[in-house]
Amino acid sequence: MLILGVILIVTGVLGLAILIIFFDLIIILKTSWYNLKQLFKSWIRWLSHFVNRRSGGRRHVSNPCIK
């Protein structure tokens, strides 16, 4: 009976921890979805800037100051 009680307590604690982690993840995802989108946008901007620099900055050829 003691072993059964220990198993029940352990599974209860584990289930509670899993539930808490699950709800925390949902809350974190809800709050950080906007931040994730912002991060993705800035990453794309940085990547396009890097590609422009690698290709010689062809986008800026129309600028009369550089010519």
Contacts in CASP RR format, 6 or more apart in sequence:
PFRMAT RR
TARGET T0000
AUTHOR 0000-0000-0000
METHOD contacts of the structure
MODEL  1
MLILGVILIVTGVLGLAILIIFFDLIIILKTSWYNLKQLFKSWIRWLSHF
VNRRSGGRRHVSNPCIK
52 58 0 8 1.000
52 59 0 8 1.000
52 60 0 8 1.000
60 66 0 8 1.000
61 67 0 8 1.000
END
